[in-house]
Amino acid sequence: MLRRKSLWVFGYGSLIWDPGFAWSSRHIARLDGYERSFCMRSIHHRGTVAHPGLVLALDRGAGHCEGVAFEIPARIADETLEYLRARELISAAYLESRESLHLRDGRRIDAVTYVIDRAHDQYCGGMDLEEQAQIIARAVGGRGPNCDYLINTAAHLGELGLRDPQLDWLAQRVREIGAAPVK
């Protein structure tokens, strides 16, 4: 089915620096009512069942999350959604949702957004930052070391002028740990 309008997708983690799809424009965006958090155990991309890593998810909260809204041309919207579903819904720990975003230019748009399913067994919200750092420093999955995911995300957020003090602290702490990954 060919869409008539462009599709918007919200990136708050690796989609910022490795979207894996073509886009026609991208804009800094804010999503209210959710916070970026290492609250999902990764058993595929950044860890294994035996040694789970941690990946970012959007968890309901009182704050907000700043990230990137990607506009996808209508002609490739369906194939982009297929790609995203294969990538993001691999273990059903994320829920695909349509959320209202505030773009920096003042527009409000609805975007496909992947949020954590708190009822899923991979949900691990509320974990201490030091424990997160220890896991991230050592985990490796199908897409590589967990520490690369963290460091790339923190660096790209910084390049966009989006400060995330928790990610910055975690990136520094993981560099200090410098442990060999566990496979």
Short mmCIF file of the C-alpha atoms (twelve columns), coordinates in Angstrom:
data_MODEL
# 
_entry.id   MODEL 
# 
loop_
_atom_site.group_PDB 
_atom_site.id 
_atom_site.type_symbol 
_atom_site.label_atom_id 
_atom_site.label_alt_id 
_atom_site.label_comp_id 
_atom_site.label_asym_id 
_atom_site.label_seq_id 
_atom_site.Cartn_x 
_atom_site.Cartn_y 
_atom_site.Cartn_z 
_atom_site.pdbx_PDB_model_num 
ATOM 1   C CA . MET A 1   0.000  0.000   0.000  1 
ATOM 2   C CA . LEU A 2   1.536  3.309   -1.062 1 
ATOM 3   C CA . ARG A 3   1.119  6.174   1.387  1 
ATOM 4   C CA . ARG A 4   0.049  9.618   0.235  1 
ATOM 5   C CA . LYS A 5   1.865  11.532  2.980  1 
ATOM 6   C CA . SER A 6   5.363  11.376  4.304  1 
ATOM 7   C CA . LEU A 7   6.057  9.321   7.418  1 
ATOM 8   C CA . TRP A 8   7.811  10.703  10.480 1 
ATOM 9   C CA . VAL A 9   10.021 8.551   12.733 1 
ATOM 10  C CA . PHE A 10  11.454 9.606   16.115 1 
ATOM 11  C CA . GLY A 11  15.035 8.613   16.874 1 
ATOM 12  C CA . TYR A 12  16.355 8.911   20.427 1 
ATOM 13  C CA . GLY A 13  19.161 6.299   20.464 1 
ATOM 14  C CA . SER A 14  20.970 4.497   17.665 1 
ATOM 15  C CA . LEU A 15  18.479 5.693   15.056 1 
ATOM 16  C CA . ILE A 16  20.081 9.134   15.483 1 
ATOM 17  C CA . TRP A 17  23.464 7.941   14.194 1 
ATOM 18  C CA . ASP A 18  22.535 4.759   12.332 1 
ATOM 19  C CA . PRO A 19  18.998 5.084   11.000 1 
ATOM 20  C CA . GLY A 20  19.391 2.472   8.264  1 
ATOM 21  C CA . PHE A 21  16.770 4.151   6.071  1 
ATOM 22  C CA . ALA A 22  16.598 7.063   3.656  1 
ATOM 23  C CA . TRP A 23  15.068 10.311  4.877  1 
ATOM 24  C CA . SER A 24  14.227 13.608  3.202  1 
ATOM 25  C CA . SER A 25  14.656 15.876  6.231  1 
ATOM 26  C CA . ARG A 26  15.527 15.651  9.890  1 
ATOM 27  C CA . HIS A 27  14.741 17.992  12.737 1 
ATOM 28  C CA . ILE A 28  15.501 18.241  16.435 1 
ATOM 29  C CA . ALA A 29  12.338 17.156  18.231 1 
ATOM 30  C CA . ARG A 30  10.985 16.819  21.767 1 
ATOM 31  C CA . LEU A 31  8.646  14.130  23.044 1 
ATOM 32  C CA . ASP A 32  6.879  14.988  26.292 1 
ATOM 33  C CA . GLY A 33  5.905  12.392  28.885 1 
ATOM 34  C CA . TYR A 34  8.744  9.973   28.100 1 
ATOM 35  C CA . GLU A 35  12.378 9.786   29.154 1 
ATOM 36  C CA . ARG A 36  15.354 8.147   27.407 1 
ATOM 37  C CA . SER A 37  16.613 5.359   29.655 1 
ATOM 38  C CA . PHE A 38  18.770 2.221   29.576 1 
ATOM 39  C CA . CYS A 39  15.745 0.251   30.743 1 
ATOM 40  C CA . MET A 40  15.747 -2.636  28.262 1 
ATOM 41  C CA . ARG A 41  17.914 -5.740  28.433 1 
ATOM 42  C CA . SER A 42  19.349 -6.463  24.996 1 
ATOM 43  C CA . ILE A 43  19.592 -10.142 24.103 1 
ATOM 44  C CA . HIS A 44  20.083 -9.673  20.351 1 
ATOM 45  C CA . HIS A 45  21.753 -6.463  19.171 1 
ATOM 46  C CA . ARG A 46  23.954 -5.460  22.151 1 
ATOM 47  C CA . GLY A 47  24.010 -8.565  24.316 1 
ATOM 48  C CA . THR A 48  23.007 -12.213 24.419 1 
ATOM 49  C CA . VAL A 49  20.563 -14.311 26.406 1 
ATOM 50  C CA . ALA A 50  23.477 -15.509 28.571 1 
ATOM 51  C CA . HIS A 51  24.968 -11.993 28.965 1 
ATOM 52  C CA . PRO A 52  22.342 -9.340  28.246 1 
ATOM 53  C CA . GLY A 53  23.407 -5.826  27.416 1 
ATOM 54  C CA . LEU A 54  21.339 -2.686  27.846 1 
ATOM 55  C CA . VAL A 55  19.764 -0.499  25.201 1 
ATOM 56  C CA . LEU A 56  17.873 2.730   25.352 1 
ATOM 57  C CA . ALA A 57  14.121 2.838   25.391 1 
ATOM 58  C CA . LEU A 58  11.522 5.484   25.988 1 
ATOM 59  C CA . ASP A 59  9.992  4.982   29.410 1 
ATOM 60  C CA . ARG A 60  6.978  6.915   30.668 1 
ATOM 61  C CA . GLY A 61  7.996  9.704   32.989 1 
ATOM 62  C CA . ALA A 62  7.395  13.262  34.065 1 
ATOM 63  C CA . GLY A 63  10.093 14.685  31.807 1 
ATOM 64  C CA . HIS A 64  10.747 14.708  28.101 1 
ATOM 65  C CA . CYS A 65  13.163 13.294  25.565 1 
ATOM 66  C CA . GLU A 66  14.929 15.241  22.856 1 
ATOM 67  C CA . GLY A 67  15.989 13.458  19.716 1 
ATOM 68  C CA . VAL A 68  15.640 13.571  15.954 1 
ATOM 69  C CA . ALA A 69  12.471 13.432  13.858 1 
ATOM 70  C CA . PHE A 70  13.150 11.937  10.445 1 
ATOM 71  C CA . GLU A 71  10.785 12.669  7.569  1 
ATOM 72  C CA . ILE A 72  10.471 9.705   5.226  1 
ATOM 73  C CA . PRO A 73  9.168  10.280  1.683  1 
ATOM 74  C CA . ALA A 74  5.749  8.722   1.078  1 
ATOM 75  C CA . ARG A 75  7.094  6.527   -1.736 1 
ATOM 76  C CA . ILE A 76  9.362  4.600   0.681  1 
ATOM 77  C CA . ALA A 77  7.278  4.857   3.873  1 
ATOM 78  C CA . ASP A 78  5.991  1.271   3.781  1 
ATOM 79  C CA . GLU A 79  9.418  -0.301  3.188  1 
ATOM 80  C CA . THR A 80  10.872 1.925   5.928  1 
ATOM 81  C CA . LEU A 81  8.242  0.689   8.378  1 
ATOM 82  C CA . GLU A 82  9.013  -2.905  7.425  1 
ATOM 83  C CA . TYR A 83  12.708 -2.308  8.081  1 
ATOM 84  C CA . LEU A 84  12.035 -0.595  11.415 1 
ATOM 85  C CA . ARG A 85  9.711  -3.336  12.588 1 
ATOM 86  C CA . ALA A 86  12.287 -6.014  11.799 1 
ATOM 87  C CA . ARG A 87  14.968 -4.027  13.646 1 
ATOM 88  C CA . GLU A 88  13.059 -2.635  16.612 1 
ATOM 89  C CA . LEU A 89  10.450 -5.307  17.298 1 
ATOM 90  C CA . ILE A 90  12.860 -8.257  17.203 1 
ATOM 91  C CA . SER A 91  11.868 -9.402  20.693 1 
ATOM 92  C CA . ALA A 92  8.611  -7.466  21.218 1 
ATOM 93  C CA . ALA A 93  10.051 -5.485  24.151 1 
ATOM 94  C CA . TYR A 94  9.276  -2.267  22.279 1 
ATOM 95  C CA . LEU A 95  5.799  -1.164  21.374 1 
ATOM 96  C CA . GLU A 96  5.263  0.759   18.157 1 
ATOM 97  C CA . SER A 97  3.386  3.934   18.950 1 
ATOM 98  C CA . ARG A 98  2.364  7.163   17.221 1 
ATOM 99  C CA . GLU A 99  3.344  10.101  19.384 1 
ATOM 100 C CA . SER A 100 3.071  13.863  19.013 1 
ATOM 101 C CA . LEU A 101 6.442  15.600  18.738 1 
ATOM 102 C CA . HIS A 102 7.386  19.262  19.031 1 
ATOM 103 C CA . LEU A 103 9.871  20.278  16.344 1 
ATOM 104 C CA . ARG A 104 12.254 23.135  17.102 1 
ATOM 105 C CA . ASP A 105 10.756 25.142  14.258 1 
ATOM 106 C CA . GLY A 106 7.426  25.216  16.144 1 
ATOM 107 C CA . ARG A 107 5.552  22.511  14.223 1 
ATOM 108 C CA . ARG A 108 3.840  19.564  15.887 1 
ATOM 109 C CA . ILE A 109 3.916  16.282  14.032 1 
ATOM 110 C CA . ASP A 110 2.917  12.687  14.742 1 
ATOM 111 C CA . ALA A 111 5.759  10.195  14.475 1 
ATOM 112 C CA . VAL A 112 6.302  6.466   14.715 1 
ATOM 113 C CA . THR A 113 8.033  5.963   18.027 1 
ATOM 114 C CA . TYR A 114 9.277  2.847   19.792 1 
ATOM 115 C CA . VAL A 115 8.552  2.788   23.538 1 
ATOM 116 C CA . ILE A 116 9.292  0.137   26.151 1 
ATOM 117 C CA . ASP A 117 6.656  -2.377  27.159 1 
ATOM 118 C CA . ARG A 118 6.954  -2.318  30.946 1 
ATOM 119 C CA . ALA A 119 5.243  -5.722  31.145 1 
ATOM 120 C CA . HIS A 120 7.938  -7.380  28.991 1 
ATOM 121 C CA . ASP A 121 10.593 -9.476  30.766 1 
ATOM 122 C CA . GLN A 122 13.382 -7.410  29.139 1 
ATOM 123 C CA . TYR A 123 12.209 -4.268  30.965 1 
ATOM 124 C CA . CYS A 124 14.633 -3.277  33.743 1 
ATOM 125 C CA . GLY A 125 13.711 0.297   34.682 1 
ATOM 126 C CA . GLY A 126 15.138 1.896   37.803 1 
ATOM 127 C CA . MET A 127 18.552 0.225   37.598 1 
ATOM 128 C CA . ASP A 128 21.403 2.057   39.352 1 
ATOM 129 C CA . LEU A 129 23.754 3.947   36.973 1 
ATOM 130 C CA . GLU A 130 26.859 2.099   38.199 1 
ATOM 131 C CA . GLU A 131 25.189 -1.252  37.519 1 
ATOM 132 C CA . GLN A 132 24.251 -0.011  34.037 1 
ATOM 133 C CA . ALA A 133 27.864 1.006   33.386 1 
ATOM 134 C CA . GLN A 134 29.196 -2.402  34.478 1 
ATOM 135 C CA . ILE A 135 26.795 -4.212  32.132 1 
ATOM 136 C CA . ILE A 136 27.374 -1.878  29.170 1 
ATOM 137 C CA . ALA A 137 31.163 -2.107  29.518 1 
ATOM 138 C CA . ARG A 138 31.140 -5.879  29.048 1 
ATOM 139 C CA . ALA A 139 28.184 -6.870  26.846 1 
ATOM 140 C CA . VAL A 140 28.423 -7.727  23.143 1 
ATOM 141 C CA . GLY A 141 25.619 -8.682  20.761 1 
ATOM 142 C CA . GLY A 142 24.914 -9.192  17.090 1 
ATOM 143 C CA . ARG A 143 25.454 -5.503  16.262 1 
ATOM 144 C CA . GLY A 144 28.630 -5.201  18.318 1 
ATOM 145 C CA . PRO A 145 29.814 -4.065  21.749 1 
ATOM 146 C CA . ASN A 146 27.267 -2.430  24.024 1 
ATOM 147 C CA . CYS A 147 29.814 0.277   24.896 1 
ATOM 148 C CA . ASP A 148 29.961 1.374   21.219 1 
ATOM 149 C CA . TYR A 149 26.181 1.891   21.252 1 
ATOM 150 C CA . LEU A 150 26.399 4.074   24.367 1 
ATOM 151 C CA . ILE A 151 29.428 6.093   23.269 1 
ATOM 152 C CA . ASN A 152 28.083 6.699   19.745 1 
ATOM 153 C CA . THR A 153 24.703 7.804   21.076 1 
ATOM 154 C CA . ALA A 154 26.205 10.169  23.663 1 
ATOM 155 C CA . ALA A 155 28.628 11.638  21.096 1 
ATOM 156 C CA . HIS A 156 25.937 12.223  18.474 1 
ATOM 157 C CA . LEU A 157 23.584 13.797  20.998 1 
ATOM 158 C CA . GLY A 158 26.438 16.128  21.964 1 
ATOM 159 C CA . GLU A 159 27.077 17.026  18.312 1 
ATOM 160 C CA . LEU A 160 23.409 17.972  17.996 1 
ATOM 161 C CA . GLY A 161 23.618 20.119  21.135 1 
ATOM 162 C CA . LEU A 162 21.337 17.774  23.070 1 
ATOM 163 C CA . ARG A 163 22.705 17.248  26.548 1 
ATOM 164 C CA . ASP A 164 21.918 14.027  28.364 1 
ATOM 165 C CA . PRO A 165 23.822 14.090  31.677 1 
ATOM 166 C CA . GLN A 166 23.089 10.433  32.471 1 
ATOM 167 C CA . LEU A 167 24.430 9.231   29.114 1 
ATOM 168 C CA . ASP A 168 27.465 11.487  29.459 1 
ATOM 169 C CA . TRP A 169 28.167 10.068  32.937 1 
ATOM 170 C CA . LEU A 170 27.688 6.497   31.702 1 
ATOM 171 C CA . ALA A 171 29.999 7.046   28.714 1 
ATOM 172 C CA . GLN A 172 32.727 8.426   30.975 1 
ATOM 173 C CA . ARG A 173 32.296 5.613   33.503 1 
ATOM 174 C CA . VAL A 174 32.365 2.902   30.813 1 
ATOM 175 C CA . ARG A 175 35.612 4.397   29.456 1 
ATOM 176 C CA . GLU A 176 37.061 4.252   33.005 1 
ATOM 177 C CA . ILE A 177 36.027 0.604   33.412 1 
ATOM 178 C CA . GLY A 178 37.544 -0.304  30.044 1 
ATOM 179 C CA . ALA A 179 36.751 -3.984  30.572 1 
ATOM 180 C CA . ALA A 180 36.926 -6.618  27.863 1 
ATOM 181 C CA . PRO A 181 33.485 -7.503  26.542 1 
ATOM 182 C CA . VAL A 182 31.835 -10.806 27.464 1 
ATOM 183 C CA . LYS A 183 30.384 -12.753 24.538 1 
# 
